[in-house]
Structure formats: structure tokens, C-alpha cells
Amino acid sequence: MAEDAGRCESYHNLNQELVATFWCPRREEAAELLYCCGFADLKYCCSEPGNYFPYEHGYMWTLSIGALIGLGVAALVLLAFVISVCVLCYLFLYSKPQRLDSGLKL
């Protein structure tokens, strides 16, 4: 199994084109890229086995900041909803309707 760590099996990319089997490292790549990494539709040579992201770390920080902003907005919307429900429940439970005067005195 260890001797096959540098072999990337053939696959179909996003354009449904067949990419042939290749060995790592490729001729045009650095010698330390010994392992086949990536997904079913994107394979490449890398220096760490099990690596799935061929992007620079800056890309991942941008993704993390975007995710944090999205989660923050979602949390604020949820908080506003919960506060609104609490206020409406309070008004429903503690506001008494006015008694109607029937005009009859008993």
C-alpha cells in the first residue's frame, strides 16, 4: 500500500474529461511532492498524505472569515426572533381585555 501512495488513479474532472493515471512527483513538479492528494474530480501531487486542499492558506482564512460573518448574522437573526417571540408571549399573557359593560346591574 505504501508503494502506491504516489500513484493517482485516472478520474473524470469537472468538465467530464478523463485524466489519465499519473505518478507523483510529476516531471514539472518539485521532488518533495510524493503523495497523491485531492478529491474524486481533482487529483494532484502533494507533500502530505491525505491533503485535500490545493489552495494557499490565505484562501482558507478568507473562507473562515466569511463563515464567521455568516454565522454571526444568522445568530443575530435568531436572537431577534427569540426576543420577538418572548415579547409577544408576554403581551398575550399579561394584557387583560377590558370588561364590557352589559348595562345590567345586579
Biopython code that builds the backbone (N, CA, C, O; Angstrom):
import numpy as np
from Bio.PDB.StructureBuilder import StructureBuilder

atoms = [
    (1, "MET", "N", (0.823, -1.190, 0.000)),
    (1, "MET", "CA", (0.000, 0.000, 0.000)),
    (1, "MET", "C", (0.867, 1.253, 0.000)),
    (1, "MET", "O", (0.544, 2.229, -0.677)),
    (2, "ALA", "N", (1.974, 1.233, 0.761)),
    (2, "ALA", "CA", (2.820, 2.421, 0.855)),
    (2, "ALA", "C", (3.466, 2.750, -0.478)),
    (2, "ALA", "O", (3.693, 3.919, -0.787)),
    (3, "GLU", "N", (3.767, 1.721, -1.276)),
    (3, "GLU", "CA", (4.402, 1.996, -2.560)),
    (3, "GLU", "C", (3.435, 2.637, -3.554)),
    (3, "GLU", "O", (3.875, 3.215, -4.548)),
    (4, "ASP", "N", (2.122, 2.547, -3.306)),
    (4, "ASP", "CA", (1.128, 3.158, -4.190)),
    (4, "ASP", "C", (0.720, 4.556, -3.738)),
    (4, "ASP", "O", (-0.187, 5.146, -4.325)),
    (5, "ALA", "N", (1.365, 5.097, -2.710)),
    (5, "ALA", "CA", (0.976, 6.413, -2.195)),
    (5, "ALA", "C", (1.185, 7.508, -3.222)),
    (5, "ALA", "O", (0.495, 8.527, -3.180)),
    (6, "GLY", "N", (2.116, 7.326, -4.138)),
    (6, "GLY", "CA", (2.380, 8.334, -5.150)),
    (6, "GLY", "C", (1.631, 8.121, -6.450)),
    (6, "GLY", "O", (1.857, 8.848, -7.417)),
    (7, "ARG", "N", (0.754, 7.153, -6.492)),
    (7, "ARG", "CA", (0.005, 6.870, -7.722)),
    (7, "ARG", "C", (-1.379, 7.502, -7.647)),
    (7, "ARG", "O", (-2.145, 7.226, -6.723)),
    (8, "CYS", "N", (-1.691, 8.339, -8.609)),
    (8, "CYS", "CA", (-3.023, 8.939, -8.719)),
    (8, "CYS", "C", (-3.773, 8.211, -9.825)),
    (8, "CYS", "O", (-3.391, 8.275, -10.994)),
    (9, "GLU", "N", (-4.833, 7.526, -9.450)),
    (9, "GLU", "CA", (-5.639, 6.777, -10.419)),
    (9, "GLU", "C", (-6.338, 7.736, -11.376)),
    (9, "GLU", "O", (-6.544, 8.908, -11.060)),
    (10, "SER", "N", (-6.697, 7.227, -12.536)),
    (10, "SER", "CA", (-7.399, 8.062, -13.517)),
    (10, "SER", "C", (-8.754, 8.494, -12.949)),
    (10, "SER", "O", (-9.338, 7.807, -12.111)),
    (11, "TYR", "N", (-9.237, 9.637, -13.421)),
    (11, "TYR", "CA", (-10.502, 10.190, -12.929)),
    (11, "TYR", "C", (-11.092, 11.108, -13.992)),
    (11, "TYR", "O", (-10.424, 11.468, -14.961)),
    (12, "HIS", "N", (-12.345, 11.479, -13.796)),
    (12, "HIS", "CA", (-13.009, 12.458, -14.661)),
    (12, "HIS", "C", (-13.054, 13.785, -13.911)),
    (12, "HIS", "O", (-13.503, 13.839, -12.766)),
    (13, "ASN", "N", (-12.588, 14.860, -14.558)),
    (13, "ASN", "CA", (-12.591, 16.174, -13.912)),
    (13, "ASN", "C", (-13.966, 16.826, -14.037)),
    (13, "ASN", "O", (-14.912, 16.191, -14.502)),
    (14, "LEU", "N", (-14.081, 18.080, -13.627)),
    (14, "LEU", "CA", (-15.370, 18.773, -13.647)),
    (14, "LEU", "C", (-15.945, 18.908, -15.046)),
    (14, "LEU", "O", (-17.163, 18.992, -15.202)),
    (15, "ASN", "N", (-15.102, 18.931, -16.062)),
    (15, "ASN", "CA", (-15.555, 19.031, -17.453)),
    (15, "ASN", "C", (-15.829, 17.658, -18.059)),
    (15, "ASN", "O", (-16.018, 17.531, -19.269)),
    (16, "GLN", "N", (-15.848, 16.628, -17.208)),
    (16, "GLN", "CA", (-16.070, 15.241, -17.634)),
    (16, "GLN", "C", (-14.999, 14.735, -18.596)),
    (16, "GLN", "O", (-15.256, 13.842, -19.404)),
    (17, "GLU", "N", (-13.797, 15.309, -18.508)),
    (17, "GLU", "CA", (-12.667, 14.846, -19.310)),
    (17, "GLU", "C", (-11.889, 13.820, -18.493)),
    (17, "GLU", "O", (-11.684, 14.000, -17.293)),
    (18, "LEU", "N", (-11.461, 12.757, -19.138)),
    (18, "LEU", "CA", (-10.696, 11.721, -18.454)),
    (18, "LEU", "C", (-9.254, 12.183, -18.271)),
    (18, "LEU", "O", (-8.582, 12.559, -19.231)),
    (19, "VAL", "N", (-8.793, 12.149, -17.025)),
    (19, "VAL", "CA", (-7.398, 12.454, -16.710)),
    (19, "VAL", "C", (-6.723, 11.117, -16.424)),
    (19, "VAL", "O", (-7.162, 10.368, -15.551)),
    (20, "ALA", "N", (-5.672, 10.824, -17.152)),
    (20, "ALA", "CA", (-5.007, 9.520, -17.059)),
    (20, "ALA", "C", (-4.280, 9.357, -15.727)),
    (20, "ALA", "O", (-3.961, 10.336, -15.052)),
    (21, "THR", "N", (-4.026, 8.108, -15.365)),
    (21, "THR", "CA", (-3.261, 7.786, -14.161)),
    (21, "THR", "C", (-1.870, 8.408, -14.259)),
    (21, "THR", "O", (-1.247, 8.393, -15.321)),
    (22, "PHE", "N", (-1.387, 8.959, -13.134)),
    (22, "PHE", "CA", (-0.033, 9.521, -13.117)),
    (22, "PHE", "C", (0.628, 9.218, -11.780)),
    (22, "PHE", "O", (-0.038, 8.912, -10.791)),
    (23, "TRP", "N", (1.954, 9.311, -11.775)),
    (23, "TRP", "CA", (2.749, 9.060, -10.578)),
    (23, "TRP", "C", (3.306, 10.370, -10.045)),
    (23, "TRP", "O", (3.627, 11.280, -10.810)),
    (24, "CYS", "N", (3.417, 10.456, -8.734)),
    (24, "CYS", "CA", (3.985, 11.652, -8.105)),
    (24, "CYS", "C", (5.425, 11.363, -7.699)),
    (24, "CYS", "O", (5.722, 10.253, -7.258)),
    (25, "PRO", "N", (6.309, 12.313, -7.833)),
    (25, "PRO", "CA", (6.065, 13.646, -8.404)),
    (25, "PRO", "C", (6.104, 13.618, -9.932)),
    (25, "PRO", "O", (6.778, 12.784, -10.536)),
    (26, "ARG", "N", (5.375, 14.535, -10.532)),
    (26, "ARG", "CA", (5.421, 14.683, -11.992)),
    (26, "ARG", "C", (6.728, 15.376, -12.371)),
    (26, "ARG", "O", (7.405, 15.951, -11.518)),
    (27, "ARG", "N", (7.070, 15.317, -13.635)),
    (27, "ARG", "CA", (8.344, 15.908, -14.083)),
    (27, "ARG", "C", (8.416, 17.405, -13.811)),
    (27, "ARG", "O", (9.471, 17.916, -13.434)),
    (28, "GLU", "N", (7.311, 18.106, -13.997)),
    (28, "GLU", "CA", (7.327, 19.566, -13.851)),
    (28, "GLU", "C", (7.142, 20.028, -12.401)),
    (28, "GLU", "O", (7.124, 21.231, -12.140)),
    (29, "GLU", "N", (7.005, 19.092, -11.459)),
    (29, "GLU", "CA", (6.756, 19.448, -10.066)),
    (29, "GLU", "C", (7.989, 19.202, -9.201)),
    (29, "GLU", "O", (8.937, 18.532, -9.612)),
    (30, "ALA", "N", (7.950, 19.760, -7.999)),
    (30, "ALA", "CA", (9.059, 19.612, -7.056)),
    (30, "ALA", "C", (9.175, 18.160, -6.582)),
    (30, "ALA", "O", (8.190, 17.423, -6.554)),
    (31, "ALA", "N", (10.384, 17.769, -6.216)),
    (31, "ALA", "CA", (10.664, 16.378, -5.840)),
    (31, "ALA", "C", (10.002, 15.970, -4.529)),
    (31, "ALA", "O", (9.789, 14.779, -4.306)),
    (32, "GLU", "N", (9.665, 16.926, -3.649)),
    (32, "GLU", "CA", (9.067, 16.564, -2.362)),
    (32, "GLU", "C", (7.563, 16.286, -2.451)),
    (32, "GLU", "O", (6.959, 15.888, -1.455)),
    (33, "LEU", "N", (6.958, 16.484, -3.600)),
    (33, "LEU", "CA", (5.531, 16.207, -3.781)),
    (33, "LEU", "C", (5.362, 14.726, -4.134)),
    (33, "LEU", "O", (5.236, 14.367, -5.304)),
    (34, "LEU", "N", (5.360, 13.876, -3.103)),
    (34, "LEU", "CA", (5.414, 12.431, -3.292)),
    (34, "LEU", "C", (4.073, 11.722, -3.215)),
    (34, "LEU", "O", (3.972, 10.561, -3.613)),
    (35, "TYR", "N", (3.042, 12.388, -2.713)),
    (35, "TYR", "CA", (1.771, 11.717, -2.449)),
    (35, "TYR", "C", (0.671, 12.203, -3.387)),
    (35, "TYR", "O", (0.676, 13.346, -3.845)),
    (36, "CYS", "N", (-0.264, 11.310, -3.657)),
    (36, "CYS", "CA", (-1.441, 11.677, -4.451)),
    (36, "CYS", "C", (-2.495, 12.211, -3.490)),
    (36, "CYS", "O", (-2.879, 11.530, -2.540)),
    (37, "CYS", "N", (-2.956, 13.414, -3.736)),
    (37, "CYS", "CA", (-3.933, 14.061, -2.870)),
    (37, "CYS", "C", (-5.093, 14.582, -3.715)),
    (37, "CYS", "O", (-5.042, 14.566, -4.945)),
    (38, "GLY", "N", (-6.125, 15.039, -3.040)),
    (38, "GLY", "CA", (-7.235, 15.665, -3.733)),
    (38, "GLY", "C", (-8.532, 14.900, -3.611)),
    (38, "GLY", "O", (-8.678, 14.016, -2.766)),
    (39, "PHE", "N", (-9.482, 15.258, -4.479)),
    (39, "PHE", "CA", (-10.824, 14.697, -4.476)),
    (39, "PHE", "C", (-11.009, 13.776, -5.672)),
    (39, "PHE", "O", (-10.069, 13.544, -6.433)),
    (40, "ALA", "N", (-12.208, 13.256, -5.838)),
    (40, "ALA", "CA", (-12.501, 12.353, -6.948)),
    (40, "ALA", "C", (-12.424, 13.060, -8.292)),
    (40, "ALA", "O", (-12.159, 12.423, -9.311)),
    (41, "ASP", "N", (-12.654, 14.380, -8.308)),
    (41, "ASP", "CA", (-12.642, 15.117, -9.575)),
    (41, "ASP", "C", (-11.463, 16.082, -9.696)),
    (41, "ASP", "O", (-11.406, 16.861, -10.647)),
    (42, "LEU", "N", (-10.528, 16.043, -8.755)),
    (42, "LEU", "CA", (-9.328, 16.884, -8.813)),
    (42, "LEU", "C", (-8.229, 16.199, -8.010)),
    (42, "LEU", "O", (-8.281, 16.176, -6.780)),
    (43, "LYS", "N", (-7.249, 15.649, -8.686)),
    (43, "LYS", "CA", (-6.136, 14.989, -8.007)),
    (43, "LYS", "C", (-4.848, 15.711, -8.366)),
    (43, "LYS", "O", (-4.694, 16.222, -9.475)),
    (44, "TYR", "N", (-3.927, 15.746, -7.414)),
    (44, "TYR", "CA", (-2.659, 16.444, -7.597)),
    (44, "TYR", "C", (-1.633, 15.835, -6.654)),
    (44, "TYR", "O", (-1.980, 15.074, -5.751)),
    (45, "CYS", "N", (-0.385, 16.170, -6.867)),
    (45, "CYS", "CA", (0.702, 15.680, -6.019)),
    (45, "CYS", "C", (0.931, 16.660, -4.872)),
    (45, "CYS", "O", (0.898, 17.875, -5.067)),
    (46, "CYS", "N", (1.164, 16.121, -3.675)),
    (46, "CYS", "CA", (1.389, 16.982, -2.510)),
    (46, "CYS", "C", (2.449, 16.351, -1.609)),
    (46, "CYS", "O", (2.881, 15.222, -1.839)),
    (47, "SER", "N", (2.857, 17.086, -0.590)),
    (47, "SER", "CA", (3.919, 16.613, 0.300)),
    (47, "SER", "C", (3.391, 15.918, 1.550)),
    (47, "SER", "O", (4.172, 15.315, 2.287)),
    (48, "GLU", "N", (2.071, 15.985, 1.810)),
    (48, "GLU", "CA", (1.480, 15.344, 2.979)),
    (48, "GLU", "C", (0.382, 14.393, 2.530)),
    (48, "GLU", "O", (-0.493, 14.789, 1.760)),
    (49, "PRO", "N", (0.407, 13.153, 2.991)),
    (49, "PRO", "CA", (-0.671, 12.237, 2.599)),
    (49, "PRO", "C", (-1.996, 12.670, 3.218)),
    (49, "PRO", "O", (-2.037, 13.121, 4.362)),
    (50, "GLY", "N", (-3.071, 12.532, 2.462)),
    (50, "GLY", "CA", (-4.388, 12.885, 2.967)),
    (50, "GLY", "C", (-4.725, 14.349, 2.837)),
    (50, "GLY", "O", (-5.737, 14.789, 3.383)),
    (51, "ASN", "N", (-3.924, 15.115, 2.139)),
    (51, "ASN", "CA", (-4.202, 16.541, 1.962)),
    (51, "ASN", "C", (-5.284, 16.708, 0.903)),
    (51, "ASN", "O", (-5.198, 16.117, -0.173)),
    (52, "TYR", "N", (-6.317, 17.520, 1.208)),
    (52, "TYR", "CA", (-7.428, 17.680, 0.273)),
    (52, "TYR", "C", (-7.571, 19.089, -0.274)),
    (52, "TYR", "O", (-8.464, 19.332, -1.086)),
    (53, "PHE", "N", (-6.737, 20.018, 0.131)),
    (53, "PHE", "CA", (-6.913, 21.399, -0.299)),
    (53, "PHE", "C", (-5.663, 21.908, -1.000)),
    (53, "PHE", "O", (-4.646, 22.151, -0.351)),
    (54, "PRO", "N", (-5.727, 22.074, -2.327)),
    (54, "PRO", "CA", (-4.551, 22.545, -3.069)),
    (54, "PRO", "C", (-4.417, 24.060, -3.056)),
    (54, "PRO", "O", (-3.747, 24.615, -3.927)),
    (55, "TYR", "N", (-5.027, 24.747, -2.102)),
    (55, "TYR", "CA", (-5.048, 26.205, -2.077)),
    (55, "TYR", "C", (-4.068, 26.726, -1.042)),
    (55, "TYR", "O", (-3.648, 26.006, -0.135)),
    (56, "GLU", "N", (-3.718, 27.980, -1.195)),
    (56, "GLU", "CA", (-2.859, 28.626, -0.211)),
    (56, "GLU", "C", (-3.652, 28.845, 1.075)),
    (56, "GLU", "O", (-4.883, 28.818, 1.065)),
    (57, "HIS", "N", (-2.949, 29.058, 2.167)),
    (57, "HIS", "CA", (-3.620, 29.243, 3.450)),
    (57, "HIS", "C", (-4.472, 30.502, 3.476)),
    (57, "HIS", "O", (-5.458, 30.559, 4.212)),
    (58, "GLY", "N", (-4.115, 31.513, 2.688)),
    (58, "GLY", "CA", (-4.909, 32.740, 2.639)),
    (58, "GLY", "C", (-6.330, 32.484, 2.187)),
    (58, "GLY", "O", (-7.264, 33.127, 2.667)),
    (59, "TYR", "N", (-6.501, 31.547, 1.267)),
    (59, "TYR", "CA", (-7.840, 31.196, 0.800)),
    (59, "TYR", "C", (-8.662, 30.639, 1.959)),
    (59, "TYR", "O", (-9.836, 30.977, 2.107)),
    (60, "MET", "N", (-8.060, 29.799, 2.769)),
    (60, "MET", "CA", (-8.786, 29.199, 3.877)),
    (60, "MET", "C", (-9.157, 30.244, 4.924)),
    (60, "MET", "O", (-10.220, 30.144, 5.538)),
    (61, "TRP", "N", (-8.296, 31.252, 5.144)),
    (61, "TRP", "CA", (-8.642, 32.315, 6.083)),
    (61, "TRP", "C", (-9.829, 33.105, 5.572)),
    (61, "TRP", "O", (-10.714, 33.466, 6.348)),
    (62, "THR", "N", (-9.861, 33.379, 4.273)),
    (62, "THR", "CA", (-10.992, 34.093, 3.697)),
    (62, "THR", "C", (-12.263, 33.287, 3.876)),
    (62, "THR", "O", (-13.311, 33.841, 4.207)),
    (63, "LEU", "N", (-12.179, 31.997, 3.660)),
    (63, "LEU", "CA", (-13.333, 31.135, 3.850)),
    (63, "LEU", "C", (-13.775, 31.155, 5.307)),
    (63, "LEU", "O", (-14.974, 31.191, 5.584)),
    (64, "SER", "N", (-12.838, 31.131, 6.234)),
    (64, "SER", "CA", (-13.178, 31.133, 7.651)),
    (64, "SER", "C", (-13.819, 32.449, 8.064)),
    (64, "SER", "O", (-14.793, 32.447, 8.817)),
    (65, "ILE", "N", (-13.299, 33.562, 7.592)),
    (65, "ILE", "CA", (-13.874, 34.863, 7.943)),
    (65, "ILE", "C", (-15.277, 34.981, 7.370)),
    (65, "ILE", "O", (-16.183, 35.472, 8.044)),
    (66, "GLY", "N", (-15.464, 34.536, 6.133)),
    (66, "GLY", "CA", (-16.796, 34.557, 5.531)),
    (66, "GLY", "C", (-17.780, 33.695, 6.305)),
    (66, "GLY", "O", (-18.933, 34.080, 6.498)),
    (67, "ALA", "N", (-17.325, 32.532, 6.746)),
    (67, "ALA", "CA", (-18.187, 31.645, 7.523)),
    (67, "ALA", "C", (-18.529, 32.278, 8.868)),
    (67, "ALA", "O", (-19.668, 32.180, 9.324)),
    (68, "LEU", "N", (-17.561, 32.923, 9.505)),
    (68, "LEU", "CA", (-17.830, 33.577, 10.783)),
    (68, "LEU", "C", (-18.827, 34.720, 10.633)),
    (68, "LEU", "O", (-19.709, 34.885, 11.476)),
    (69, "ILE", "N", (-18.697, 35.504, 9.579)),
    (69, "ILE", "CA", (-19.643, 36.598, 9.345)),
    (69, "ILE", "C", (-21.040, 36.030, 9.103)),
    (69, "ILE", "O", (-22.021, 36.540, 9.644)),
    (70, "GLY", "N", (-21.130, 34.981, 8.296)),
    (70, "GLY", "CA", (-22.427, 34.351, 8.040)),
    (70, "GLY", "C", (-23.056, 33.794, 9.303)),
    (70, "GLY", "O", (-24.254, 33.963, 9.528)),
    (71, "LEU", "N", (-22.257, 33.131, 10.129)),
    (71, "LEU", "CA", (-22.775, 32.602, 11.390)),
    (71, "LEU", "C", (-23.193, 33.718, 12.339)),
    (71, "LEU", "O", (-24.183, 33.583, 13.058)),
    (72, "GLY", "N", (-22.443, 34.820, 12.345)),
    (72, "GLY", "CA", (-22.807, 35.957, 13.193)),
    (72, "GLY", "C", (-24.139, 36.566, 12.791)),
    (72, "GLY", "O", (-24.970, 36.868, 13.647)),
    (73, "VAL", "N", (-24.345, 36.747, 11.495)),
    (73, "VAL", "CA", (-25.618, 37.292, 11.008)),
    (73, "VAL", "C", (-26.761, 36.340, 11.344)),
    (73, "VAL", "O", (-27.824, 36.778, 11.786)),
    (74, "ALA", "N", (-26.552, 35.048, 11.138)),
    (74, "ALA", "CA", (-27.588, 34.063, 11.459)),
    (74, "ALA", "C", (-27.909, 34.081, 12.954)),
    (74, "ALA", "O", (-29.073, 33.954, 13.334)),
    (75, "ALA", "N", (-26.901, 34.236, 13.796)),
    (75, "ALA", "CA", (-27.125, 34.292, 15.242)),
    (75, "ALA", "C", (-27.930, 35.531, 15.619)),
    (75, "ALA", "O", (-28.813, 35.460, 16.473)),
    (76, "LEU", "N", (-27.632, 36.667, 14.988)),
    (76, "LEU", "CA", (-28.396, 37.886, 15.274)),
    (76, "LEU", "C", (-29.853, 37.751, 14.847)),
    (76, "LEU", "O", (-30.749, 38.190, 15.568)),
    (77, "VAL", "N", (-30.099, 37.159, 13.702)),
    (77, "VAL", "CA", (-31.478, 36.951, 13.241)),
    (77, "VAL", "C", (-32.216, 36.022, 14.200)),
    (77, "VAL", "O", (-33.373, 36.274, 14.538)),
    (78, "LEU", "N", (-31.561, 34.961, 14.636)),
    (78, "LEU", "CA", (-32.179, 34.041, 15.586)),
    (78, "LEU", "C", (-32.466, 34.735, 16.914)),
    (78, "LEU", "O", (-33.526, 34.527, 17.504)),
    (79, "LEU", "N", (-31.541, 35.549, 17.383)),
    (79, "LEU", "CA", (-31.741, 36.284, 18.628)),
    (79, "LEU", "C", (-32.918, 37.245, 18.512)),
    (79, "LEU", "O", (-33.729, 37.334, 19.433)),
    (80, "ALA", "N", (-33.025, 37.965, 17.400)),
    (80, "ALA", "CA", (-34.150, 38.880, 17.188)),
    (80, "ALA", "C", (-35.468, 38.111, 17.169)),
    (80, "ALA", "O", (-36.467, 38.590, 17.706)),
    (81, "PHE", "N", (-35.484, 36.944, 16.566)),
    (81, "PHE", "CA", (-36.695, 36.123, 16.527)),
    (81, "PHE", "C", (-37.099, 35.682, 17.933)),
    (81, "PHE", "O", (-38.271, 35.774, 18.297)),
    (82, "VAL", "N", (-36.148, 35.208, 18.715)),
    (82, "VAL", "CA", (-36.441, 34.741, 20.076)),
    (82, "VAL", "C", (-36.953, 35.891, 20.936)),
    (82, "VAL", "O", (-37.913, 35.714, 21.686)),
    (83, "ILE", "N", (-36.334, 37.059, 20.843)),
    (83, "ILE", "CA", (-36.789, 38.219, 21.613)),
    (83, "ILE", "C", (-38.202, 38.607, 21.193)),
    (83, "ILE", "O", (-39.033, 38.917, 22.047)),
    (84, "SER", "N", (-38.487, 38.597, 19.901)),
    (84, "SER", "CA", (-39.829, 38.937, 19.418)),
    (84, "SER", "C", (-40.869, 37.958, 19.957)),
    (84, "SER", "O", (-41.947, 38.377, 20.378)),
    (85, "VAL", "N", (-40.565, 36.680, 19.949)),
    (85, "VAL", "CA", (-41.498, 35.680, 20.474)),
    (85, "VAL", "C", (-41.723, 35.895, 21.962)),
    (85, "VAL", "O", (-42.857, 35.790, 22.429)),
    (86, "CYS", "N", (-40.685, 36.190, 22.712)),
    (86, "CYS", "CA", (-40.826, 36.432, 24.150)),
    (86, "CYS", "C", (-41.704, 37.653, 24.420)),
    (86, "CYS", "O", (-42.572, 37.608, 25.291)),
    (87, "VAL", "N", (-41.489, 38.731, 23.687)),
    (87, "VAL", "CA", (-42.293, 39.943, 23.870)),
    (87, "VAL", "C", (-43.751, 39.670, 23.531)),
    (87, "VAL", "O", (-44.642, 40.085, 24.273)),
    (88, "LEU", "N", (-44.008, 38.988, 22.439)),
    (88, "LEU", "CA", (-45.387, 38.685, 22.057)),
    (88, "LEU", "C", (-46.067, 37.763, 23.065)),
    (88, "LEU", "O", (-47.246, 37.950, 23.366)),
    (89, "CYS", "N", (-45.356, 36.784, 23.587)),
    (89, "CYS", "CA", (-45.922, 35.910, 24.623)),
    (89, "CYS", "C", (-46.247, 36.705, 25.881)),
    (89, "CYS", "O", (-47.301, 36.509, 26.487)),
    (90, "TYR", "N", (-45.352, 37.594, 26.272)),
    (90, "TYR", "CA", (-45.596, 38.430, 27.446)),
    (90, "TYR", "C", (-46.848, 39.277, 27.249)),
    (90, "TYR", "O", (-47.703, 39.337, 28.132)),
    (91, "LEU", "N", (-46.956, 39.924, 26.111)),
    (91, "LEU", "CA", (-48.128, 40.756, 25.841)),
    (91, "LEU", "C", (-49.405, 39.926, 25.816)),
    (91, "LEU", "O", (-50.438, 40.387, 26.301)),
    (92, "PHE", "N", (-49.364, 38.743, 25.277)),
    (92, "PHE", "CA", (-50.543, 37.893, 25.210)),
    (92, "PHE", "C", (-50.968, 37.427, 26.600)),
    (92, "PHE", "O", (-52.161, 37.404, 26.903)),
    (93, "LEU", "N", (-50.013, 37.059, 27.444)),
    (93, "LEU", "CA", (-50.346, 36.504, 28.747)),
    (93, "LEU", "C", (-50.726, 37.563, 29.780)),
    (93, "LEU", "O", (-51.575, 37.310, 30.636)),
    (94, "TYR", "N", (-50.119, 38.731, 29.715)),
    (94, "TYR", "CA", (-50.298, 39.704, 30.785)),
    (94, "TYR", "C", (-51.144, 40.906, 30.413)),
    (94, "TYR", "O", (-51.334, 41.785, 31.254)),
    (95, "SER", "N", (-51.642, 40.987, 29.243)),
    (95, "SER", "CA", (-52.556, 42.089, 28.927)),
    (95, "SER", "C", (-53.976, 41.546, 29.029)),
    (95, "SER", "O", (-54.358, 40.620, 28.313)),
    (96, "LYS", "N", (-54.751, 42.143, 29.935)),
    (96, "LYS", "CA", (-56.116, 41.693, 30.187)),
    (96, "LYS", "C", (-57.065, 42.487, 29.292)),
    (96, "LYS", "O", (-56.917, 43.701, 29.155)),
    (97, "PRO", "N", (-58.023, 41.819, 28.693)),
    (97, "PRO", "CA", (-59.000, 42.556, 27.891)),
    (97, "PRO", "C", (-59.917, 43.377, 28.796)),
    (97, "PRO", "O", (-60.173, 42.992, 29.937)),
    (98, "GLN", "N", (-60.404, 44.487, 28.298)),
    (98, "GLN", "CA", (-61.323, 45.342, 29.048)),
    (98, "GLN", "C", (-62.668, 44.634, 29.180)),
    (98, "GLN", "O", (-63.135, 43.978, 28.249)),
    (99, "ARG", "N", (-63.285, 44.780, 30.363)),
    (99, "ARG", "CA", (-64.610, 44.201, 30.540)),
    (99, "ARG", "C", (-65.642, 45.070, 29.843)),
    (99, "ARG", "O", (-65.585, 46.298, 29.906)),
    (100, "LEU", "N", (-66.565, 44.430, 29.191)),
    (100, "LEU", "CA", (-67.642, 45.157, 28.541)),
    (100, "LEU", "C", (-68.771, 45.380, 29.543)),
    (100, "LEU", "O", (-69.136, 44.483, 30.303)),
    (101, "ASP", "N", (-69.302, 46.572, 29.525)),
    (101, "ASP", "CA", (-70.420, 46.900, 30.415)),
    (101, "ASP", "C", (-71.709, 46.462, 29.731)),
    (101, "ASP", "O", (-72.081, 46.982, 28.680)),
    (102, "SER", "N", (-72.374, 45.504, 30.344)),
    (102, "SER", "CA", (-73.608, 44.992, 29.747)),
    (102, "SER", "C", (-74.790, 45.912, 30.005)),
    (102, "SER", "O", (-75.834, 45.779, 29.367)),
    (103, "GLY", "N", (-74.633, 46.831, 30.926)),
    (103, "GLY", "CA", (-75.713, 47.768, 31.242)),
    (103, "GLY", "C", (-76.655, 47.260, 32.307)),
    (103, "GLY", "O", (-77.508, 48.017, 32.770)),
    (104, "LEU", "N", (-76.539, 46.036, 32.706)),
    (104, "LEU", "CA", (-77.413, 45.481, 33.731)),
    (104, "LEU", "C", (-76.693, 45.506, 35.062)),
    (104, "LEU", "O", (-75.534, 45.103, 35.168)),
    (105, "LYS", "N", (-77.387, 45.979, 36.065)),
    (105, "LYS", "CA", (-76.794, 45.995, 37.401)),
    (105, "LYS", "C", (-77.463, 44.919, 38.217)),
    (105, "LYS", "O", (-78.688, 44.871, 38.326)),
    (106, "LEU", "N", (-76.674, 44.084, 38.771)),
    (106, "LEU", "CA", (-77.226, 43.004, 39.575)),
    (106, "LEU", "C", (-77.026, 43.242, 41.028)),
    (106, "LEU", "O", (-77.435, 42.422, 41.850)),
]
sb = StructureBuilder()
sb.init_structure("model")
sb.init_model(0)
sb.init_chain("A")
sb.init_seg("    ")
for serial, (resi, resn, name, xyz) in enumerate(atoms, 1):
    if name == "N":
        sb.init_residue(resn, " ", resi, " ")
    sb.init_atom(name, np.array(xyz, "f"), 0.0, 1.0, " ", f" {name:<3s}", serial, name[0])
structure = sb.get_structure()
